[in-house]
Structures are given as C-alpha cells and as structure tokens.
C-alpha cells in the first residue's frame, strides 16, 4: 500500500513539472524563413491566424541577430502569446544565406529542438526567403501550401526525397552530398520548384535547373509516378506513370569504375503522330535510353568538377572496399569512371492525338 501511495504522489509531482500549453494561448509557428542581410541573420516566423470564415491569415514576425539561436528569443518580444515550434512544417533559406553564410548553425538548432519533427521540409529560395513566406497562397495558409508543394513534387514529380532527417544523414555520411529543392516566386500567389541545390560544408556550391531534376532523380531515388515529354521525328510523345529503380556495381578499383543500371517502366499516354506501332514504341524506348544515359553522365561529370557527390559514389565504394581511404578518395573521385546504362520499357499506349 505504501509503495502504491508513493507512486501516486511521485506521478502527481512529475505532472506538476510539465509545462502546459493551451492552443488558444500560444502562437504556433508553422513556417520560418532565414536571410543574410547586412552581416546579420534575419529570421521570419510564420504564424497562421484562423478567421471566423475558416480562412487563414498569414501573420509574420521578423528579427535580426548575429547568432541564429537568438532568433526565437527576439521574435517572442513581438508576440502577444508564447511562440512555439511544435507545428513547424517548412523552413526556407535565402539565396545569399545559403551561398555566403551557410545553414549549418540553423540546421543544428533544429535537430536539437525536441519539438521539431525530423520530417520537416527544407528549401533554398531564389532571392530572399522572406519574400516567399510572406506571399498569399490560398485559404489553408502559406506553410500548408509550401509543404504540400514540396511533398507532392517528391511523390509524383522530379524532386528526389529529402527533409531534415535525410539532409542530416547525407551531411554526416562520408561520401554523400546533401541537397535541397530550390523555390522561386512566380507572383504573390504562386511559387514553383525551380531547381535543386547542392551543399558542401553547409554552403550551396551548385544548383541544377528543373529540366535536369528528372535525370538526377533517376540516379538517387525511385520513381513511383512521373511524366516526361519526348520529341521524335517532329512529333511529341508524353510518357507517364514512370516507375524506375537503379543499381550500382563496382567493376574496378584501380582505377575506380562504377556501372549504374537504370530501369524505367512507363506508359505512352499521348502521341501527336498518326499511329502508334510496335516499331514506334521501340524507337521511343531507344531514344529515351540514349537521352537518359547522356544526361545522367553529364550530371556525374558536373558533380566531379564541383567536387560534390550527391549520387553517393564515395559511400557506395566504401561499402564495397575494405580499408577504404577517404583522404585518398578526394583525389580518386575526380578520376572516377562512371558507366550509365538505361533500360526503358513502354508497357502500354493510351490516348493518340
């Protein structure tokens, strides 16, 4: 009986130590943006205000500091209610910050905050990130719009999967370069994913345009859905429902050579020509195979020239090589020979224009 009574008292004591937060009495930060302005980091917190008509008003608080960790403390002074980060969905980094200052200090503060989930979406912006987070993107609020924009492009379009957890894994993994999508503002009510940015020591060192993301995703991720337009003999073909996977094989260690096999299965959804024949299907498959091989090889050479490894060749070779020397790999990577082989199968044909 005494043990049971002691347990009850101990539980009550612990319960009194928990800081209670009532939703109506706090400001839930759902998005944030960081820029590098005049030698200081300017942070902008996005807080949704739910109106009686069920629309959402996007309220922002901004503060500048020499230390990134001071941001939340400074914006608290502007908020009538405590500002909490437990609902944070998306974080944006301005172009100048990502290229000149770096984002590692900010990333470190996110991973140390137990209220922030590992599935937090991160993105780099063209220009200042504050301009994007302060837009007007519909009735559900800007954070929902931006996180959904990133999520659906990862799920069914050309953006490879990445979030706070994956970024940290790639950063801490030797032989692998982290990357984030790049956002561009089209107007007050529209934003697009305009490319993919690659990091070295927390700084953006290269960005590929949206037109190259399809080929990069083939190298690092699996497609479950996708769309590609192919030009053939002055006609256009729309390839949809793309499914893909890739495999690497280490064929030589002196010098290092890696074979990458990419398999793609797809449906011909539209064709602007007169007839779809088996011969045409075969021609489209071969054309797409050659295009994939050429574009993917260009990307690997580009990454080697920038001394970044977002495909993860270093990590892959390390897993296949006993006594792998990463210091020597810094030089070996520039001389790595990559062989790309694509196999495309168009399983069905649909609508014909």
Secondary structure, DSSP 8 states (H G I E B T S, - for coil): -HHHHHHHHHHHHHHTTS----GGGEEEEEEEEEEEETTEEEEEEEEEEE-TTS-EEEEEEEEEESSGGGHHHHHHTT-SSEEE-TT--EEEE-HHIIIII-SHHHHHHHHH-TTS-TT-EEEEESS-HHHHHTS---TT-HHHHHHHHHHHHHHHSS-----HHHHHHHHHSTT---EEEEEEEEETTEEEEEEEEEEETTEEEEEEEGGGHHHHHHHHS--SS-EEEEEETTEEEEEEEEEEEEEEEEEEETTEEEEEEEEEEEEEEEESSS---HHHHHHHHHHHHHHHHHHHHHHHHHHHHHT--TT-HHHHHHHHSTT--HHHHHHHGGG-EEEEEEEEEEEEE----
